[in-house]
């Protein structure tokens, strides 16, 4: 029986999301006959962990659905075993890269990838803790419907099960390693208030993340589509297409990935940096592997803590670090575009060696561009005034630290990419070993 991982990282109480995901898991079992491991990696404090654990305990057992709820202690125990078994030169560094003390979007997804490997899953289906499903005639539009129709299958076979095909016949034997929808609702980066306050300042700030080597008209066009997903395109009827996806059509919180993708390339372990979880998607798209794009978009919404006080400053600093990270990522992405199908082996799988070469080559990039980025941000934030003036002061006080951290993040990613194959093998060998016992036992409607 095919075993898949429906995965949720969370750093906040989200009992409603856990209940929703259990429904999606049950739908997958009933519709596709798979075994679903619902893996919740929870880094909340004790009180909020208990709320999530109560939600897990209240789930109705469903045959074929196994729920694993892991808190900090059990995640650390699992990752320590993996790091030590992987044979890397510095297991403590690997452990820090996987479970740092700060918010790390790439690291939390990397933990899900290792968890999926430990569980013997063939695919990972990623969601987040601040979304809703679209509902039509009382039914939730679960993305896993399209994901399990296609993930891992030869693209030529998938063409019969999608709405339309844009597949190159030469790619018919290649596996579908990516199935994704997008999102509707609020911007997936919480900067909409800047747009409301001053559209010109918004455009100048967003332009900072566009590739500086592009012509002005292309950079402006990128600003127009950035962070908007599918806009407000409400679901009507299922639509899906197989072919080489456009990077703008994929969304990391509404995606299924084949194990032959995430077991090769980990995401950036950058701390306090949004957007650090997209490098693998670039590798899949730029290597011209076929994927499926569908319209079961999730509904994005914001949690209130990122709008006021320290929560506002902390979130906006993550956006600043995202802008600075692009100095080191764009050389990698550009190299991926140049390599194209050269990133694939004879079995159409990703090769890590050429990608690792690109990552290592980006580390010593001249940081003049990032100094300019911080200069522009300082001017723009002060022009906005109010709480953005406070933000400008915080960024200015951390200027050298931010510049240094952006480079260090690139260096640490290179370390993790080089160690990843050993860590995946170690995770498979170790298994999770009942790690769901810290606060909530694994819930299984069928015999394990």
C-alpha positions in Angstrom: 0.0 0.0 0.0 1.3 3.5 -0.9 2.3 5.4 2.2 2.2 9.2 2.1 2.9 12.0 4.6 0.5 14.9 5.1 2.7 17.3 6.9 2.1 20.3 9.1 4.8 22.4 10.9 3.5 24.8 13.5 4.7 27.2 16.1 1.3 28.3 17.4 -1.9 26.7 18.7 -3.9 25.5 15.7 -6.4 22.8 16.8 -8.8 23.7 14.0 -6.2 23.1 11.4 -5.3 19.8 12.8 -8.9 18.7 12.6 -9.2 19.9 9.0 -6.0 18.0 8.0 -7.4 14.8 9.6 -10.4 15.2 7.4 -8.1 15.6 4.3 -6.2 12.5 5.4 -9.4 10.5 5.7 -10.5 11.7 2.3 -7.3 10.5 0.8 -7.7 7.1 2.3 -11.3 6.7 1.2 -10.6 8.0 -2.3 -7.2 6.6 -3.2 -6.7 3.7 -0.8 -3.4 5.0 0.5 -2.0 5.0 4.1 -1.7 8.5 5.3 0.7 9.6 8.0 -0.4 13.0 9.4 2.8 14.4 10.8 2.5 17.5 13.0 5.9 19.0 14.1 5.1 21.4 16.9 7.5 23.9 18.4 5.0 25.7 20.6 5.5 26.1 24.4 3.9 23.7 26.8 0.5 25.5 27.1 0.0 25.8 23.4 1.3 22.3 22.7 -1.3 21.0 25.1 -4.1 22.7 23.0 -2.8 21.0 19.9 -2.4 17.7 21.7 -6.0 17.9 22.9 -7.0 18.3 19.2 -5.1 15.2 18.3 -6.5 13.2 21.1 -10.1 14.2 20.1 -9.7 13.0 16.5 -11.9 10.1 15.6 -9.7 7.1 14.7 -9.8 6.4 11.0 -8.4 3.2 9.5 -5.5 4.0 7.3 -4.7 7.3 9.0 -1.8 7.5 11.5 -1.4 10.8 13.4 2.1 11.7 14.8 2.4 14.8 17.0 6.0 15.7 17.9 7.0 18.4 20.2 10.4 20.0 20.7 11.9 17.3 22.9 11.0 14.3 20.7 12.0 16.2 17.5 15.4 16.9 19.0 15.8 13.3 20.1 15.0 12.1 16.6 17.3 14.6 14.9 20.2 14.0 17.3 20.1 10.3 16.4 19.9 11.2 12.7 22.7 13.7 12.9 25.0 11.3 14.7 24.2 8.4 12.4 24.6 10.5 9.3 28.4 10.5 9.7 28.9 14.2 9.2 31.9 15.9 10.6 29.9 18.0 13.1 26.6 16.4 14.3 26.0 19.3 16.7 26.0 21.7 13.8 23.7 19.5 11.8 21.3 19.4 14.7 21.4 23.2 15.0 20.6 23.6 11.3 17.7 21.2 11.6 16.2 22.6 14.9 17.5 26.1 15.6 16.3 28.2 18.5 14.7 30.8 16.2 12.0 30.6 13.6 13.3 28.8 10.5 10.8 28.1 7.7 13.2 26.0 5.6 14.4 24.0 8.7 10.9 23.1 9.7 10.1 21.7 6.3 13.4 19.9 6.2 12.4 18.2 9.5 9.1 17.2 7.8 11.2 15.7 4.9 13.3 13.6 7.3 10.2 12.6 9.1 8.6 11.4 5.9 11.7 9.4 5.1 11.7 7.9 8.5 8.1 6.8 8.1 8.9 5.2 4.7 6.6 7.6 2.7 6.9 8.1 -1.0 5.6 11.7 -1.0 5.2 14.7 1.3 2.0 16.8 1.1 2.7 20.2 2.7 0.3 22.6 4.4 0.6 25.4 6.9 -1.1 26.5 10.1 -2.8 29.7 8.8 -5.0 28.6 5.9 -8.5 27.5 5.1 -9.7 25.2 2.4 -12.2 26.6 -0.1 -15.6 25.2 0.4 -18.1 24.5 -2.4 -21.6 23.2 -1.7 -20.5 22.3 1.8 -17.5 20.3 0.7 -13.9 21.2 1.3 -11.8 21.3 -1.8 -8.8 19.2 -0.6 -5.7 19.7 -2.7 -4.6 16.1 -2.0 -7.2 15.0 -4.6 -5.0 16.3 -7.4 -1.8 15.4 -5.6 -2.5 11.7 -5.3 -3.8 11.5 -8.9 -0.4 12.4 -10.2 2.5 12.5 -7.7 5.3 10.1 -8.6 3.6 8.7 -11.8 5.1 9.0 -15.3 3.9 12.2 -16.8 2.6 10.5 -19.9 0.2 8.4 -17.8 -0.9 11.5 -15.8 -1.9 13.3 -19.0 -5.1 11.1 -19.1 -6.1 12.2 -15.6 -5.8 16.0 -15.9 -7.9 18.7 -17.6 -5.3 19.3 -20.3 -1.7 18.5 -21.2 1.1 20.8 -22.2 3.6 17.9 -22.0 6.5 17.6 -24.3 6.3 14.0 -25.6 9.9 13.6 -24.9 9.1 14.0 -21.1 6.4 11.4 -21.1 8.5 8.9 -19.1 9.7 11.4 -16.5 8.0 11.2 -13.1 5.8 14.0 -11.8 7.7 15.1 -8.7 5.7 18.3 -8.0 1.9 18.9 -7.8 0.8 22.3 -6.6 -2.0 24.7 -6.3 -1.7 28.3 -5.2 -3.6 30.5 -2.7 -6.2 33.2 -2.7 -6.9 35.8 -0.1 -4.3 38.1 1.5 -0.8 38.5 0.1 1.4 35.6 1.2 3.9 38.2 2.6 2.3 40.5 5.1 3.2 43.8 3.4 -0.3 44.8 2.2 -0.4 47.6 4.7 2.6 49.3 2.9 0.6 49.1 -0.3 -2.3 50.8 1.4 -0.1 53.5 2.9 1.9 54.4 -0.2 1.8 52.3 -3.4 5.0 54.0 -4.8 6.9 52.9 -1.7 5.4 49.5 -1.9 6.7 49.1 -5.5 10.1 50.3 -4.6 10.4 47.9 -1.7 9.1 44.9 -3.6 11.4 45.7 -6.5 14.3 45.0 -4.2 13.7 41.3 -4.5 13.6 41.2 -8.3 16.8 40.1 -10.1 19.0 43.3 -10.6 20.3 42.0 -13.9 16.8 42.0 -15.4 15.6 44.8 -17.7 13.4 47.4 -15.9 10.2 46.3 -17.6 10.7 42.7 -16.4 11.4 43.8 -12.9 8.3 45.9 -12.9 6.2 43.1 -14.2 7.6 40.9 -11.4 6.5 43.5 -8.9 3.0 43.3 -10.3 2.6 39.6 -9.7 4.7 39.1 -6.5 3.0 37.6 -3.4 -0.5 37.6 -4.9 -0.9 34.0 -5.8 -4.2 33.4 -7.6 -5.6 36.7 -6.4 -9.3 36.2 -5.5 -10.1 33.5 -8.0 -12.6 31.4 -6.2 -13.0 27.7 -7.0 -15.6 26.8 -9.6 -14.7 23.5 -11.1 -11.6 21.3 -11.1 -8.9 22.4 -13.5 -5.4 20.9 -13.8 -2.6 20.8 -16.3 0.5 18.7 -16.7 3.7 20.2 -18.1 6.7 22.1 -17.0 5.3 24.4 -14.3 5.9 28.1 -14.0 7.6 29.0 -10.7 4.8 31.6 -10.1 2.2 28.8 -10.1 3.7 26.8 -7.2 3.1 27.5 -3.5 5.1 25.8 -0.8 2.1 25.5 1.6 -0.1 23.8 -1.0 2.1 21.3 -2.6 3.0 17.6 -2.9 6.6 16.5 -3.5 7.9 13.1 -4.5 10.6 11.6 -2.2 13.0 11.6 -5.2 13.0 15.4 -5.0 13.1 16.2 -1.2 15.5 13.4 -0.4 18.1 15.0 -2.7 18.0 18.7 -1.9 17.2 20.3 1.5 15.9 23.8 1.9 17.8 26.8 3.3 18.2 26.6 7.1 18.1 30.4 7.4 16.6 31.7 10.7 14.1 34.5 10.8 13.9 34.6 7.0 10.6 34.2 5.1 10.8 32.6 1.6 13.7 30.4 2.6 11.7 27.3 1.6 11.5 27.6 -2.2 15.0 26.5 -3.5 13.8 22.9 -4.2 10.9 24.1 -6.3 13.3 26.2 -8.4 15.5 23.1 -8.9 12.5 21.1 -10.1 11.1 23.8 -12.4 14.4 24.8 -13.9 15.5 21.2 -14.6 12.3 21.1 -16.8 10.8 18.2 -14.9 7.0 17.8 -15.5 4.6 18.8 -12.8 0.9 19.3 -12.3 -0.7 22.6 -11.5 -4.3 22.6 -10.2 -6.8 25.2 -8.9 -7.7 23.8 -5.5 -6.1 26.9 -4.0 -6.0 27.3 -0.3 -7.2 30.5 1.4 -4.4 32.5 3.0 -5.0 34.6 6.1 -2.8 36.4 8.7 -2.5 35.7 12.4 -2.8 38.9 14.4 0.5 38.8 16.3 2.5 39.9 13.2 0.7 43.3 13.0 1.5 45.0 16.2 4.4 45.6 18.7 7.2 43.2 18.8 5.4 40.8 16.5 5.3 43.4 13.8 9.0 44.2 14.0 10.0 40.5 14.2 7.9 39.6 11.1 9.2 42.6 9.1 12.7 41.7 10.0 12.1 38.3 8.4 11.0 40.1 5.3 14.2 42.2 5.3 16.3 39.0 5.6 14.4 37.5 2.7 15.3 40.5 0.6 19.0 40.1 1.6 19.0 36.3 0.9 18.3 36.9 -2.7 21.8 38.2 -3.3 23.0 34.6 -2.7 20.0 32.8 -4.1 19.8 34.4 -7.5 23.2 33.2 -8.6 22.0 29.7 -7.7 18.7 30.0 -9.5 20.4 31.5 -12.5 22.8 28.6 -12.6 19.9 26.2 -12.4 18.4 27.8 -15.4 21.6 27.5 -17.3 22.0 23.8 -16.3 18.5 23.0 -17.1 18.1 19.2 -17.7 21.8 18.9 -16.8 20.6 18.7 -13.2 19.0 15.4 -13.9 20.6 11.9 -14.0 19.8 9.1 -16.4 16.7 8.1 -14.3 15.4 11.7 -14.5 16.2 12.4 -10.8 17.9 15.5 -9.5 21.7 15.3 -9.1 23.0 17.1 -6.0 26.6 17.7 -7.3 25.9 20.5 -9.8 23.5 22.2 -7.4 26.0 22.0 -4.5 28.6 23.6 -6.8 26.2 26.5 -7.4 25.5 26.9 -3.7 29.1 26.9 -2.7 29.9 29.4 -5.5 27.4 31.9 -4.3 28.9 32.3 -0.8 31.5 34.9 -1.7 29.2 37.1 -3.7 29.9 40.8 -3.3 27.5 42.2 -0.7 27.4 45.7 -2.2 23.9 44.9 -3.5 22.7 44.1 0.0 24.2 47.3 1.4 22.2 49.2 -1.2 19.1 47.2 -0.3 19.3 48.3 3.3 19.8 51.9 2.3 16.6 51.8 0.2 14.7 50.2 3.0 15.8 52.7 5.5 14.6 55.6 3.3 11.3 53.9 2.4 10.4 53.0 6.0 11.2 56.5 7.3 9.0 57.9 4.5 6.1 55.7 5.7 6.5 57.0 9.2 4.8 55.7 12.4 5.7 52.2 13.4 7.9 51.9 10.2 10.2 54.6 11.6 10.7 52.3 14.6 11.3 49.4 12.2 13.9 51.5 10.3 15.7 52.2 13.6 15.8 48.5 14.5 17.1 47.5 11.0 19.8 50.3 11.2 20.9 49.0 14.6 21.3 45.5 13.2 22.8 46.4 9.8 26.1 44.6 10.0 24.5 41.7 11.8 22.0 41.3 9.0 24.6 41.5 6.3 26.7 38.9 8.0 23.8 36.6 8.7 22.8 36.6 5.0 26.2 35.3 4.0 26.4 32.8 6.9 23.0 31.4 5.8 24.4 30.7 2.4 27.4 28.9 4.0 25.3 26.9 6.3 23.0 25.8 3.4 26.1 24.5 1.6 27.0 22.4 4.7 23.5 21.0 4.9 23.3 20.1 1.2 26.5 18.2 1.4 25.3 16.3 4.4 21.7 15.7 3.3 22.1 12.3 1.6 23.6 10.8 4.8 20.9 12.4 6.9 18.1 11.0 4.8 19.6 7.5 4.9 20.0 7.8 8.7 16.4 8.9 9.1 15.2 5.9 7.1 17.3 3.6 9.3 16.3 5.2 12.6 12.6 5.6 12.0 10.5 7.8 14.3 10.4 5.2 17.0 7.1 6.2 18.5 8.2 9.8 18.8 4.6 10.9 18.9 4.5 10.1 22.6 5.5 13.5 23.9 2.1 14.9 24.8 0.0 12.8 22.5 0.3 9.3 21.4 0.1 8.3 17.7 -3.5 7.9 16.7 -4.1 5.1 14.3 -7.4 3.8 13.2 -5.8 0.7 11.9 -3.2 -1.7 13.4 0.4 -0.4 13.1 
